[in-house]
């Protein structure tokens, strides 16, 4: 199943932070990512929605009969 825009953003956020954040619990990391996501402008979120559409198109090309 291809990731949605928020999941792509969350993954990018965690990779970009590296070891800067001592928090290791996924629940708290997801909460922080959600707060940052909601604080983003629509234009910034549109970038992630575009990336998600690209990932979905690649997934559809690789697995043409896939259904969730």
mmCIF file as gemmi writes it, N, C-alpha and C atoms, coordinates in Angstrom:
data_model
loop_
_atom_site.group_PDB
_atom_site.id
_atom_site.type_symbol
_atom_site.label_atom_id
_atom_site.label_alt_id
_atom_site.label_comp_id
_atom_site.label_asym_id
_atom_site.label_entity_id
_atom_site.label_seq_id
_atom_site.pdbx_PDB_ins_code
_atom_site.Cartn_x
_atom_site.Cartn_y
_atom_site.Cartn_z
_atom_site.occupancy
_atom_site.B_iso_or_equiv
_atom_site.pdbx_formal_charge
_atom_site.auth_seq_id
_atom_site.auth_asym_id
_atom_site.pdbx_PDB_model_num
ATOM 1 N N . UNK Axp A 1 ? 0.854 -1.176 0 1 0 ? 1 A 1
ATOM 2 C CA . UNK Axp A 1 ? 0 0 0 1 0 ? 1 A 1
ATOM 3 C C . UNK Axp A 1 ? 0.898 1.236 0 1 0 ? 1 A 1
ATOM 4 N N . UNK Axp A 2 ? 0.683 2.135 -0.918 1 0 ? 2 A 1
ATOM 5 C CA . UNK Axp A 2 ? 1.524 3.339 -0.958 1 0 ? 2 A 1
ATOM 6 C C . UNK Axp A 2 ? 1.185 4.297 0.187 1 0 ? 2 A 1
ATOM 7 N N . UNK Axp A 3 ? 2.19 4.991 0.708 1 0 ? 3 A 1
ATOM 8 C CA . UNK Axp A 3 ? 1.937 5.92 1.806 1 0 ? 3 A 1
ATOM 9 C C . UNK Axp A 3 ? 1.207 7.174 1.34 1 0 ? 3 A 1
ATOM 10 N N . UNK Axp A 4 ? 0.433 7.752 2.245 1 0 ? 4 A 1
ATOM 11 C CA . UNK Axp A 4 ? -0.25 9.004 1.923 1 0 ? 4 A 1
ATOM 12 C C . UNK Axp A 4 ? 0.685 10.184 2.183 1 0 ? 4 A 1
ATOM 13 N N . UNK Axp A 5 ? 0.206 11.389 1.955 1 0 ? 5 A 1
ATOM 14 C CA . UNK Axp A 5 ? 1.034 12.596 2.063 1 0 ? 5 A 1
ATOM 15 C C . UNK Axp A 5 ? 1.589 12.766 3.489 1 0 ? 5 A 1
ATOM 16 N N . UNK Axp A 6 ? 0.749 12.544 4.491 1 0 ? 6 A 1
ATOM 17 C CA . UNK Axp A 6 ? 1.219 12.709 5.863 1 0 ? 6 A 1
ATOM 18 C C . UNK Axp A 6 ? 2.289 11.687 6.209 1 0 ? 6 A 1
ATOM 19 N N . UNK Axp A 7 ? 2.107 10.444 5.783 1 0 ? 7 A 1
ATOM 20 C CA . UNK Axp A 7 ? 3.102 9.411 6.085 1 0 ? 7 A 1
ATOM 21 C C . UNK Axp A 7 ? 4.45 9.73 5.425 1 0 ? 7 A 1
ATOM 22 N N . UNK Axp A 8 ? 4.415 10.253 4.214 1 0 ? 8 A 1
ATOM 23 C CA . UNK Axp A 8 ? 5.657 10.664 3.556 1 0 ? 8 A 1
ATOM 24 C C . UNK Axp A 8 ? 6.316 11.805 4.331 1 0 ? 8 A 1
ATOM 25 N N . UNK Axp A 9 ? 5.508 12.771 4.763 1 0 ? 9 A 1
ATOM 26 C CA . UNK Axp A 9 ? 6.031 13.897 5.541 1 0 ? 9 A 1
ATOM 27 C C . UNK Axp A 9 ? 6.63 13.412 6.856 1 0 ? 9 A 1
ATOM 28 N N . UNK Axp A 10 ? 5.917 12.539 7.548 1 0 ? 10 A 1
ATOM 29 C CA . UNK Axp A 10 ? 6.38 12.031 8.837 1 0 ? 10 A 1
ATOM 30 C C . UNK Axp A 10 ? 7.705 11.3 8.669 1 0 ? 10 A 1
ATOM 31 N N . UNK Axp A 11 ? 7.808 10.473 7.67 1 0 ? 11 A 1
ATOM 32 C CA . UNK Axp A 11 ? 9.043 9.744 7.406 1 0 ? 11 A 1
ATOM 33 C C . UNK Axp A 11 ? 10.197 10.711 7.132 1 0 ? 11 A 1
ATOM 34 N N . UNK Axp A 12 ? 9.939 11.722 6.306 1 0 ? 12 A 1
ATOM 35 C CA . UNK Axp A 12 ? 10.963 12.722 5.994 1 0 ? 12 A 1
ATOM 36 C C . UNK Axp A 12 ? 11.374 13.489 7.253 1 0 ? 12 A 1
ATOM 37 N N . UNK Axp A 13 ? 10.385 13.85 8.066 1 0 ? 13 A 1
ATOM 38 C CA . UNK Axp A 13 ? 10.659 14.604 9.283 1 0 ? 13 A 1
ATOM 39 C C . UNK Axp A 13 ? 11.561 13.805 10.221 1 0 ? 13 A 1
ATOM 40 N N . UNK Axp A 14 ? 11.265 12.528 10.383 1 0 ? 14 A 1
ATOM 41 C CA . UNK Axp A 14 ? 12.058 11.702 11.293 1 0 ? 14 A 1
ATOM 42 C C . UNK Axp A 14 ? 13.48 11.521 10.777 1 0 ? 14 A 1
ATOM 43 N N . UNK Axp A 15 ? 13.629 11.343 9.471 1 0 ? 15 A 1
ATOM 44 C CA . UNK Axp A 15 ? 14.967 11.186 8.889 1 0 ? 15 A 1
ATOM 45 C C . UNK Axp A 15 ? 15.764 12.482 8.984 1 0 ? 15 A 1
ATOM 46 N N . UNK Axp A 16 ? 15.108 13.601 8.777 1 0 ? 16 A 1
ATOM 47 C CA . UNK Axp A 16 ? 15.817 14.88 8.779 1 0 ? 16 A 1
ATOM 48 C C . UNK Axp A 16 ? 16.22 15.309 10.185 1 0 ? 16 A 1
ATOM 49 N N . UNK Axp A 17 ? 15.485 14.875 11.185 1 0 ? 17 A 1
ATOM 50 C CA . UNK Axp A 17 ? 15.819 15.236 12.559 1 0 ? 17 A 1
ATOM 51 C C . UNK Axp A 17 ? 16.991 14.43 13.081 1 0 ? 17 A 1
ATOM 52 N N . UNK Axp A 18 ? 17.184 13.23 12.555 1 0 ? 18 A 1
ATOM 53 C CA . UNK Axp A 18 ? 18.293 12.388 13 1 0 ? 18 A 1
ATOM 54 C C . UNK Axp A 18 ? 18.229 12.123 14.49 1 0 ? 18 A 1
ATOM 55 N N . UNK Axp A 19 ? 19.321 12.354 15.158 1 0 ? 19 A 1
ATOM 56 C CA . UNK Axp A 19 ? 19.384 12.134 16.601 1 0 ? 19 A 1
ATOM 57 C C . UNK Axp A 19 ? 19.2 13.428 17.382 1 0 ? 19 A 1
ATOM 58 N N . UNK Axp A 20 ? 18.703 14.469 16.734 1 0 ? 20 A 1
ATOM 59 C CA . UNK Axp A 20 ? 18.523 15.757 17.405 1 0 ? 20 A 1
ATOM 60 C C . UNK Axp A 20 ? 17.446 15.685 18.479 1 0 ? 20 A 1
ATOM 61 N N . UNK Axp A 21 ? 16.483 14.795 18.295 1 0 ? 21 A 1
ATOM 62 C CA . UNK Axp A 21 ? 15.378 14.673 19.245 1 0 ? 21 A 1
ATOM 63 C C . UNK Axp A 21 ? 15.599 13.428 20.107 1 0 ? 21 A 1
ATOM 64 N N . UNK Axp A 22 ? 15.707 13.588 21.425 1 0 ? 22 A 1
ATOM 65 C CA . UNK Axp A 22 ? 15.939 12.42 22.285 1 0 ? 22 A 1
ATOM 66 C C . UNK Axp A 22 ? 14.711 11.51 22.393 1 0 ? 22 A 1
ATOM 67 N N . UNK Axp A 23 ? 13.544 11.994 21.954 1 0 ? 23 A 1
ATOM 68 C CA . UNK Axp A 23 ? 12.314 11.196 22.025 1 0 ? 23 A 1
ATOM 69 C C . UNK Axp A 23 ? 12.415 10.017 21.069 1 0 ? 23 A 1
ATOM 70 N N . UNK Axp A 24 ? 12.125 8.82 21.549 1 0 ? 24 A 1
ATOM 71 C CA . UNK Axp A 24 ? 12.212 7.62 20.721 1 0 ? 24 A 1
ATOM 72 C C . UNK Axp A 24 ? 10.876 6.899 20.564 1 0 ? 24 A 1
ATOM 73 N N . UNK Axp A 25 ? 9.866 7.284 21.355 1 0 ? 25 A 1
ATOM 74 C CA . UNK Axp A 25 ? 8.577 6.598 21.27 1 0 ? 25 A 1
ATOM 75 C C . UNK Axp A 25 ? 7.815 7.07 20.044 1 0 ? 25 A 1
ATOM 76 N N . UNK Axp A 26 ? 7.384 6.117 19.243 1 0 ? 26 A 1
ATOM 77 C CA . UNK Axp A 26 ? 6.684 6.421 17.995 1 0 ? 26 A 1
ATOM 78 C C . UNK Axp A 26 ? 5.404 7.213 18.238 1 0 ? 26 A 1
ATOM 79 N N . UNK Axp A 27 ? 4.726 6.934 19.317 1 0 ? 27 A 1
ATOM 80 C CA . UNK Axp A 27 ? 3.486 7.644 19.628 1 0 ? 27 A 1
ATOM 81 C C . UNK Axp A 27 ? 3.747 9.142 19.759 1 0 ? 27 A 1
ATOM 82 N N . UNK Axp A 28 ? 4.771 9.508 20.476 1 0 ? 28 A 1
ATOM 83 C CA . UNK Axp A 28 ? 5.083 10.923 20.67 1 0 ? 28 A 1
ATOM 84 C C . UNK Axp A 28 ? 5.622 11.551 19.399 1 0 ? 28 A 1
ATOM 85 N N . UNK Axp A 29 ? 6.424 10.803 18.654 1 0 ? 29 A 1
ATOM 86 C CA . UNK Axp A 29 ? 6.943 11.319 17.391 1 0 ? 29 A 1
ATOM 87 C C . UNK Axp A 29 ? 5.799 11.589 16.412 1 0 ? 29 A 1
ATOM 88 N N . UNK Axp A 30 ? 4.82 10.699 16.378 1 0 ? 30 A 1
ATOM 89 C CA . UNK Axp A 30 ? 3.665 10.901 15.506 1 0 ? 30 A 1
ATOM 90 C C . UNK Axp A 30 ? 2.841 12.105 15.952 1 0 ? 30 A 1
ATOM 91 N N . UNK Axp A 31 ? 2.72 12.305 17.243 1 0 ? 31 A 1
ATOM 92 C CA . UNK Axp A 31 ? 1.987 13.458 17.765 1 0 ? 31 A 1
ATOM 93 C C . UNK Axp A 31 ? 2.67 14.756 17.347 1 0 ? 31 A 1
ATOM 94 N N . UNK Axp A 32 ? 3.991 14.791 17.464 1 0 ? 32 A 1
ATOM 95 C CA . UNK Axp A 32 ? 4.75 15.977 17.064 1 0 ? 32 A 1
ATOM 96 C C . UNK Axp A 32 ? 4.607 16.215 15.565 1 0 ? 32 A 1
ATOM 97 N N . UNK Axp A 33 ? 4.726 15.14 14.787 1 0 ? 33 A 1
ATOM 98 C CA . UNK Axp A 33 ? 4.584 15.267 13.33 1 0 ? 33 A 1
ATOM 99 C C . UNK Axp A 33 ? 3.201 15.787 12.97 1 0 ? 33 A 1
ATOM 100 N N . UNK Axp A 34 ? 2.179 15.32 13.659 1 0 ? 34 A 1
ATOM 101 C CA . UNK Axp A 34 ? 0.814 15.78 13.409 1 0 ? 34 A 1
ATOM 102 C C . UNK Axp A 34 ? 0.645 17.263 13.712 1 0 ? 34 A 1
ATOM 103 N N . UNK Axp A 35 ? 1.253 17.712 14.786 1 0 ? 35 A 1
ATOM 104 C CA . UNK Axp A 35 ? 1.175 19.138 15.128 1 0 ? 35 A 1
ATOM 105 C C . UNK Axp A 35 ? 1.864 19.989 14.063 1 0 ? 35 A 1
ATOM 106 N N . UNK Axp A 36 ? 3.032 19.541 13.62 1 0 ? 36 A 1
ATOM 107 C CA . UNK Axp A 36 ? 3.752 20.282 12.58 1 0 ? 36 A 1
ATOM 108 C C . UNK Axp A 36 ? 2.975 20.27 11.264 1 0 ? 36 A 1
ATOM 109 N N . UNK Axp A 37 ? 2.351 19.133 10.952 1 0 ? 37 A 1
ATOM 110 C CA . UNK Axp A 37 ? 1.565 19.002 9.718 1 0 ? 37 A 1
ATOM 111 C C . UNK Axp A 37 ? 0.387 19.967 9.723 1 0 ? 37 A 1
ATOM 112 N N . UNK Axp A 38 ? -0.315 20.038 10.834 1 0 ? 38 A 1
ATOM 113 C CA . UNK Axp A 38 ? -1.47 20.936 10.928 1 0 ? 38 A 1
ATOM 114 C C . UNK Axp A 38 ? -1.058 22.407 10.889 1 0 ? 38 A 1
ATOM 115 N N . UNK Axp A 39 ? 0.16 22.698 11.334 1 0 ? 39 A 1
ATOM 116 C CA . UNK Axp A 39 ? 0.643 24.077 11.337 1 0 ? 39 A 1
ATOM 117 C C . UNK Axp A 39 ? 1.154 24.519 9.951 1 0 ? 39 A 1
ATOM 118 N N . UNK Axp A 40 ? 1.329 23.577 9.042 1 0 ? 40 A 1
ATOM 119 C CA . UNK Axp A 40 ? 1.837 23.896 7.703 1 0 ? 40 A 1
ATOM 120 C C . UNK Axp A 40 ? 0.81 24.651 6.878 1 0 ? 40 A 1
ATOM 121 N N . UNK Axp A 41 ? 1.3 25.442 5.958 1 0 ? 41 A 1
ATOM 122 C CA . UNK Axp A 41 ? 0.402 26.136 5.03 1 0 ? 41 A 1
ATOM 123 C C . UNK Axp A 41 ? -0.108 25.135 3.987 1 0 ? 41 A 1
ATOM 124 N N . UNK Axp A 42 ? -1.191 25.493 3.314 1 0 ? 42 A 1
ATOM 125 C CA . UNK Axp A 42 ? -1.749 24.619 2.28 1 0 ? 42 A 1
ATOM 126 C C . UNK Axp A 42 ? -0.76 24.407 1.148 1 0 ? 42 A 1
ATOM 127 N N . UNK Axp A 43 ? 0.045 25.423 0.842 1 0 ? 43 A 1
ATOM 128 C CA . UNK Axp A 43 ? 1.026 25.314 -0.226 1 0 ? 43 A 1
ATOM 129 C C . UNK Axp A 43 ? 2.112 24.293 0.131 1 0 ? 43 A 1
ATOM 130 N N . UNK Axp A 44 ? 2.546 24.312 1.396 1 0 ? 44 A 1
ATOM 131 C CA . UNK Axp A 44 ? 3.556 23.341 1.83 1 0 ? 44 A 1
ATOM 132 C C . UNK Axp A 44 ? 2.997 21.921 1.825 1 0 ? 44 A 1
ATOM 133 N N . UNK Axp A 45 ? 1.752 21.786 2.256 1 0 ? 45 A 1
ATOM 134 C CA . UNK Axp A 45 ? 1.125 20.457 2.236 1 0 ? 45 A 1
ATOM 135 C C . UNK Axp A 45 ? 0.906 19.965 0.814 1 0 ? 45 A 1
ATOM 136 N N . UNK Axp A 46 ? 0.653 20.888 -0.113 1 0 ? 46 A 1
ATOM 137 C CA . UNK Axp A 46 ? 0.431 20.504 -1.509 1 0 ? 46 A 1
ATOM 138 C C . UNK Axp A 46 ? 1.65 19.803 -2.083 1 0 ? 46 A 1
ATOM 139 N N . UNK Axp A 47 ? 2.833 20.203 -1.648 1 0 ? 47 A 1
ATOM 140 C CA . UNK Axp A 47 ? 4.064 19.544 -2.1 1 0 ? 47 A 1
ATOM 141 C C . UNK Axp A 47 ? 4.034 18.07 -1.713 1 0 ? 47 A 1
ATOM 142 N N . UNK Axp A 48 ? 3.627 17.793 -0.496 1 0 ? 48 A 1
ATOM 143 C CA . UNK Axp A 48 ? 3.575 16.404 -0.013 1 0 ? 48 A 1
ATOM 144 C C . UNK Axp A 48 ? 2.45 15.622 -0.684 1 0 ? 48 A 1
ATOM 145 N N . UNK Axp A 49 ? 1.339 16.288 -0.98 1 0 ? 49 A 1
ATOM 146 C CA . UNK Axp A 49 ? 0.263 15.607 -1.701 1 0 ? 49 A 1
ATOM 147 C C . UNK Axp A 49 ? 0.71 15.251 -3.12 1 0 ? 49 A 1
ATOM 148 N N . UNK Axp A 50 ? 1.504 16.123 -3.734 1 0 ? 50 A 1
ATOM 149 C CA . UNK Axp A 50 ? 2.028 15.836 -5.071 1 0 ? 50 A 1
ATOM 150 C C . UNK Axp A 50 ? 2.978 14.635 -5.023 1 0 ? 50 A 1
ATOM 151 N N . UNK Axp A 51 ? 3.846 14.593 -4.008 1 0 ? 51 A 1
ATOM 152 C CA . UNK Axp A 51 ? 4.763 13.458 -3.852 1 0 ? 51 A 1
ATOM 153 C C . UNK Axp A 51 ? 3.983 12.163 -3.629 1 0 ? 51 A 1
ATOM 154 N N . UNK Axp A 52 ? 2.919 12.23 -2.84 1 0 ? 52 A 1
ATOM 155 C CA . UNK Axp A 52 ? 2.104 11.043 -2.578 1 0 ? 52 A 1
ATOM 156 C C . UNK Axp A 52 ? 1.44 10.556 -3.861 1 0 ? 52 A 1
ATOM 157 N N . UNK Axp A 53 ? 0.996 11.474 -4.703 1 0 ? 53 A 1
ATOM 158 C CA . UNK Axp A 53 ? 0.384 11.086 -5.979 1 0 ? 53 A 1
ATOM 159 C C . UNK Axp A 53 ? 1.422 10.41 -6.878 1 0 ? 53 A 1
ATOM 160 N N . UNK Axp A 54 ? 2.655 10.906 -6.853 1 0 ? 54 A 1
ATOM 161 C CA . UNK Axp A 54 ? 3.722 10.294 -7.646 1 0 ? 54 A 1
ATOM 162 C C . UNK Axp A 54 ? 4.034 8.886 -7.147 1 0 ? 54 A 1
ATOM 163 N N . UNK Axp A 55 ? 4.09 8.724 -5.831 1 0 ? 55 A 1
ATOM 164 C CA . UNK Axp A 55 ? 4.354 7.407 -5.253 1 0 ? 55 A 1
ATOM 165 C C . UNK Axp A 55 ? 3.206 6.453 -5.589 1 0 ? 55 A 1
ATOM 166 N N . UNK Axp A 56 ? 1.984 6.956 -5.527 1 0 ? 56 A 1
ATOM 167 C CA . UNK Axp A 56 ? 0.831 6.119 -5.844 1 0 ? 56 A 1
ATOM 168 C C . UNK Axp A 56 ? 0.852 5.695 -7.31 1 0 ? 56 A 1
ATOM 169 N N . UNK Axp A 57 ? 1.22 6.609 -8.209 1 0 ? 57 A 1
ATOM 170 C CA . UNK Axp A 57 ? 1.29 6.28 -9.627 1 0 ? 57 A 1
ATOM 171 C C . UNK Axp A 57 ? 2.351 5.215 -9.877 1 0 ? 57 A 1
ATOM 172 N N . UNK Axp A 58 ? 3.483 5.33 -9.206 1 0 ? 58 A 1
ATOM 173 C CA . UNK Axp A 58 ? 4.537 4.321 -9.35 1 0 ? 58 A 1
ATOM 174 C C . UNK Axp A 58 ? 4.07 2.973 -8.808 1 0 ? 58 A 1
ATOM 175 N N . UNK Axp A 59 ? 3.339 3.008 -7.703 1 0 ? 59 A 1
ATOM 176 C CA . UNK Axp A 59 ? 2.808 1.779 -7.117 1 0 ? 59 A 1
ATOM 177 C C . UNK Axp A 59 ? 1.8 1.119 -8.066 1 0 ? 59 A 1
ATOM 178 N N . UNK Axp A 60 ? 0.935 1.939 -8.666 1 0 ? 60 A 1
ATOM 179 C CA . UNK Axp A 60 ? -0.058 1.405 -9.608 1 0 ? 60 A 1
ATOM 180 C C . UNK Axp A 60 ? 0.621 0.797 -10.837 1 0 ? 60 A 1
ATOM 181 N N . UNK Axp A 61 ? 1.707 1.395 -11.27 1 0 ? 61 A 1
ATOM 182 C CA . UNK Axp A 61 ? 2.431 0.853 -12.425 1 0 ? 61 A 1
ATOM 183 C C . UNK Axp A 61 ? 3.11 -0.473 -12.068 1 0 ? 61 A 1
ATOM 184 N N . UNK Axp A 62 ? 3.603 -0.579 -10.86 1 0 ? 62 A 1
ATOM 185 C CA . UNK Axp A 62 ? 4.295 -1.795 -10.432 1 0 ? 62 A 1
ATOM 186 C C . UNK Axp A 62 ? 3.311 -2.925 -10.104 1 0 ? 62 A 1
ATOM 187 N N . UNK Axp A 63 ? 2.181 -2.566 -9.512 1 0 ? 63 A 1
ATOM 188 C CA . UNK Axp A 63 ? 1.169 -3.55 -9.108 1 0 ? 63 A 1
ATOM 189 C C . UNK Axp A 63 ? -0.175 -3.158 -9.717 1 0 ? 63 A 1
ATOM 190 N N . UNK Axp A 64 ? -0.394 -3.436 -10.995 1 0 ? 64 A 1
ATOM 191 C CA . UNK Axp A 64 ? -1.596 -2.933 -11.683 1 0 ? 64 A 1
ATOM 192 C C . UNK Axp A 64 ? -2.932 -3.422 -11.115 1 0 ? 64 A 1
ATOM 193 N N . UNK Axp A 65 ? -3 -4.591 -10.556 1 0 ? 65 A 1
ATOM 194 C CA . UNK Axp A 65 ? -4.286 -5.101 -10.056 1 0 ? 65 A 1
ATOM 195 C C . UNK Axp A 65 ? -4.477 -4.959 -8.564 1 0 ? 65 A 1
ATOM 196 N N . UNK Axp A 66 ? -3.621 -4.187 -7.902 1 0 ? 66 A 1
ATOM 197 C CA . UNK Axp A 66 ? -3.668 -4.056 -6.446 1 0 ? 66 A 1
ATOM 198 C C . UNK Axp A 66 ? -4.92 -3.344 -5.98 1 0 ? 66 A 1
ATOM 199 N N . UNK Axp A 67 ? -5.553 -3.917 -4.94 1 0 ? 67 A 1
ATOM 200 C CA . UNK Axp A 67 ? -6.714 -3.284 -4.299 1 0 ? 67 A 1
ATOM 201 C C . UNK Axp A 67 ? -6.54 -3.401 -2.812 1 0 ? 67 A 1
ATOM 202 N N . UNK Axp A 68 ? -6.883 -2.337 -2.106 1 0 ? 68 A 1
ATOM 203 C CA . UNK Axp A 68 ? -6.775 -2.34 -0.654 1 0 ? 68 A 1
ATOM 204 C C . UNK Axp A 68 ? -8.091 -2.735 -0.042 1 0 ? 68 A 1
